[in-house]
Amino acid sequence: MTLSLFNQFLSPSLMWIPLAAIAMALPWTLFPRPTTRWINNRLLTVQTWFFGQFTQQIFLPINAFGHKWALLLTSLMLFLITLNTAGLLPYTFTPTSQLSLNMGLAIPLWMATVILGLQTQPTHALGHLLPEGTPTPLIPVLIVIETISLFIRPIALGVRLTANLTAGHLLIQLISTATFTILSIMPAVAIFAAALLFLLTLLEIAVAMIQAYVFILLLSLYLQENV
């Protein structure tokens, strides 16, 4: 039973070829691309409006130098939302439920913000390790604590996204399995479980979008600290 629960998180393969790359590249074909026409269709208009609103909200507190990250973070936001929500479909694979992928996204981007801060304003970047007005005896301890908290940030980014998606998928599988099991024995309870499953699915769709937004929001906050 335990093995079957976690089989859904195994990377699919065909003839010993992992299909994770195809699973990550295929969702990009679902979105319309800009055209040369004067008037866009409704879907493309909504997509453009969403990008504009998202970019405005994320980069409003960041100065003009950090606006160079707008294309990267917006593309990553769309990438994460697509993978998270598409993974809720039956017989699909969610690459963002893999800790290795999430850490592969979090560590380089976090490191890029830190290196950018050390290049542009090294004094201000290193000043985060020691709060102003710290008593002299506490200086070594606080430097160690702040350094540890700095290196925990990418781990928290990757683990948060993985844990939320994994927990949601496990809950959906457990409730759906229980619903089919008790359908012939206790139909009333099975109907209640099916309604609960429907509500949980709606919640997981919201969680998939919110976790993608939180991932990008935290990256933008790290960028704001360093620029």
C-alpha positions as CSV (number, residue, x, y, z in Angstrom):
1,M,0.0,0.0,0.0
2,T,2.8,2.4,0.9
3,L,4.7,1.6,-2.3
4,S,1.6,2.2,-4.5
5,L,1.0,5.6,-2.8
6,F,4.4,6.9,-3.7
7,N,4.5,5.3,-7.2
8,Q,2.9,8.5,-8.6
9,F,6.0,10.5,-7.7
10,L,8.4,8.2,-9.7
11,S,9.7,9.8,-12.9
12,P,8.1,8.1,-15.9
13,S,10.2,6.4,-18.5
14,L,9.7,4.8,-21.9
15,M,12.2,2.2,-23.0
16,W,14.4,3.2,-20.1
17,I,14.4,6.8,-21.3
18,P,13.2,9.3,-18.6
19,L,10.3,11.4,-19.8
20,A,10.7,14.2,-17.2
21,A,12.1,16.5,-19.9
22,I,9.1,16.0,-22.1
23,A,6.8,16.5,-19.1
24,M,8.4,19.9,-18.5
25,A,8.5,21.0,-22.1
26,L,5.0,19.9,-23.2
27,P,3.0,22.4,-21.1
28,W,4.6,25.3,-22.9
29,T,2.6,24.3,-26.0
30,L,-0.7,25.0,-24.2
31,F,-0.2,28.8,-24.2
32,P,-0.8,31.1,-27.2
33,R,2.0,33.0,-28.7
34,P,1.9,36.7,-29.8
35,T,0.8,37.3,-33.3
36,T,1.3,40.0,-35.9
37,R,-2.3,40.9,-36.0
38,W,-3.6,44.3,-34.8
39,I,-6.2,42.7,-32.5
40,N,-5.5,39.7,-30.4
41,N,-7.9,37.0,-29.4
42,R,-9.5,36.8,-25.9
43,L,-7.1,34.2,-24.6
44,L,-4.0,36.1,-25.6
45,T,-5.5,39.3,-24.3
46,V,-6.1,37.7,-20.9
47,Q,-2.6,36.2,-20.9
48,T,-1.0,39.6,-21.6
49,W,-3.1,41.3,-18.9
50,F,-2.0,38.6,-16.4
51,F,1.6,39.1,-17.2
52,G,1.3,42.9,-16.9
53,Q,-0.5,42.7,-13.5
54,F,1.9,40.1,-12.1
55,T,5.0,42.0,-13.2
56,Q,3.6,45.2,-11.7
57,Q,2.9,43.6,-8.4
58,I,6.2,41.8,-8.1
59,F,8.5,44.5,-9.3
60,L,6.8,47.6,-7.8
61,P,9.1,47.7,-4.7
62,I,12.2,46.9,-6.7
63,N,14.4,49.6,-8.3
64,A,15.0,49.8,-12.0
65,F,18.2,47.8,-11.9
66,G,16.2,44.7,-10.7
67,H,13.6,45.0,-13.5
68,K,16.0,43.1,-15.7
69,W,14.8,40.0,-13.9
70,A,11.2,40.6,-15.0
71,L,11.3,38.2,-18.0
72,L,13.0,35.5,-16.0
73,L,10.7,35.5,-13.0
74,T,7.5,35.9,-15.1
75,S,8.5,32.9,-17.3
76,L,9.3,30.9,-14.2
77,M,6.0,31.8,-12.7
78,L,4.2,30.6,-15.8
79,F,6.3,27.5,-15.8
80,L,5.6,26.5,-12.2
81,I,1.8,27.2,-12.5
82,T,1.6,25.1,-15.6
83,L,3.4,22.1,-14.1
84,N,1.7,22.3,-10.8
85,T,-1.9,22.5,-12.2
86,A,-1.2,20.0,-15.1
87,G,0.0,17.5,-12.5
88,L,-3.5,17.4,-11.0
89,L,-4.9,15.7,-14.1
90,P,-5.3,11.9,-14.1
91,Y,-2.4,9.8,-15.4
92,T,0.0,12.7,-15.4
93,F,3.4,13.4,-13.8
94,T,4.2,16.4,-11.7
95,P,7.9,17.3,-12.1
96,T,7.7,20.0,-9.4
97,S,6.9,17.3,-6.8
98,Q,10.5,16.2,-7.2
99,L,12.9,17.9,-4.7
100,S,15.8,17.7,-7.1
101,L,14.0,19.8,-9.7
102,N,12.9,22.4,-7.1
103,M,16.3,22.6,-5.6
104,G,17.8,22.9,-9.1
105,L,15.6,26.0,-9.6
106,A,16.0,27.5,-6.1
107,I,19.7,27.3,-5.5
108,P,21.0,28.9,-8.8
109,L,18.4,31.7,-8.6
110,W,19.1,32.4,-4.9
111,M,22.8,32.3,-5.5
112,A,22.4,34.7,-8.4
113,T,20.7,37.3,-6.1
114,V,23.5,36.9,-3.5
115,I,26.3,37.3,-6.1
116,L,24.5,40.3,-7.6
117,G,24.3,41.9,-4.2
118,L,28.0,41.3,-3.5
119,Q,28.9,42.8,-6.9
120,T,26.7,45.9,-6.8
121,Q,26.7,46.8,-3.1
122,P,29.0,44.5,-1.0
123,T,28.8,46.6,2.2
124,H,25.0,46.6,2.2
125,A,24.9,42.9,1.3
126,L,27.3,41.9,4.1
127,G,25.5,44.2,6.5
128,H,22.5,41.8,6.5
129,L,24.7,39.4,8.5
130,L,24.9,41.8,11.5
131,P,21.9,43.9,12.6
132,E,22.6,47.4,13.6
133,G,23.0,48.1,17.3
134,T,24.1,44.5,18.2
135,P,26.0,44.2,21.5
136,T,29.6,43.4,21.1
137,P,29.5,40.0,22.9
138,L,26.7,38.8,20.6
139,I,28.4,39.7,17.3
140,P,30.1,36.3,16.6
141,V,26.9,34.4,17.5
142,L,24.6,36.6,15.3
143,I,26.9,36.4,12.3
144,V,26.8,32.6,12.5
145,I,23.0,32.6,12.9
146,E,22.4,35.0,10.1
147,T,24.8,33.1,7.8
148,I,23.0,29.8,8.5
149,S,19.6,31.5,7.9
150,L,21.0,32.8,4.6
151,F,22.0,29.4,3.4
152,I,18.7,27.9,4.5
153,R,16.7,30.1,2.1
154,P,17.1,28.0,-1.0
155,I,16.4,24.8,1.0
156,A,13.2,26.3,2.3
157,L,12.2,27.4,-1.3
158,G,12.6,23.9,-2.7
159,V,11.2,21.9,0.3
160,R,8.1,24.2,0.6
161,L,7.1,23.6,-3.0
162,T,7.8,19.9,-2.8
163,A,6.0,19.3,0.5
164,N,2.8,21.1,-0.4
165,L,2.4,19.4,-3.8
166,T,3.3,16.0,-2.4
167,A,0.9,16.3,0.5
168,G,-1.9,17.4,-1.8
169,H,-1.4,14.5,-4.2
170,L,-1.3,12.0,-1.3
171,L,-4.5,13.3,0.2
172,I,-6.3,13.1,-3.2
173,Q,-5.1,9.6,-3.8
174,L,-6.1,8.4,-0.3
175,I,-9.6,9.9,-0.4
176,S,-10.3,8.7,-4.0
177,T,-9.1,5.2,-3.1
178,A,-11.3,5.2,0.0
179,T,-14.3,6.4,-2.0
180,F,-14.1,3.6,-4.5
181,T,-13.5,1.1,-1.8
182,I,-16.6,1.9,0.3
183,L,-18.9,2.7,-2.7
184,S,-20.6,-0.6,-2.6
185,I,-20.6,-0.9,1.2
186,M,-21.7,2.5,2.3
187,P,-23.0,4.6,-0.6
188,A,-23.9,7.6,1.5
189,V,-20.4,7.8,3.0
190,A,-19.0,7.4,-0.5
191,I,-21.0,10.3,-1.8
192,F,-19.8,12.5,1.1
193,A,-16.2,11.4,0.4
194,A,-16.6,12.2,-3.3
195,A,-17.9,15.7,-2.5
196,L,-14.9,16.1,-0.1
197,L,-12.6,15.0,-2.9
198,F,-14.1,17.6,-5.3
199,L,-13.5,20.3,-2.7
200,L,-10.0,19.1,-2.1
201,T,-9.3,19.1,-5.8
202,L,-10.4,22.8,-6.0
203,L,-8.2,23.5,-3.0
204,E,-5.2,21.8,-4.6
205,I,-5.7,23.9,-7.8
206,A,-5.5,27.0,-5.6
207,V,-2.5,25.6,-3.7
208,A,-0.7,24.9,-7.0
209,M,-1.1,28.5,-8.1
210,I,-0.3,30.0,-4.7
211,Q,2.8,28.0,-4.2
212,A,4.2,29.1,-7.6
213,Y,3.4,32.7,-6.6
214,V,5.1,32.3,-3.2
215,F,8.2,30.8,-4.9
216,I,8.5,33.8,-7.2
217,L,7.6,36.3,-4.4
218,L,10.3,35.1,-2.1
219,L,12.8,35.2,-5.0
220,S,11.8,38.8,-5.6
221,L,12.2,39.6,-2.0
222,Y,15.7,38.2,-2.0
223,L,16.4,40.2,-5.2
224,Q,15.0,43.4,-3.5
225,E,17.5,42.9,-0.6
226,N,20.5,42.8,-2.9
227,V,19.7,45.5,-5.4
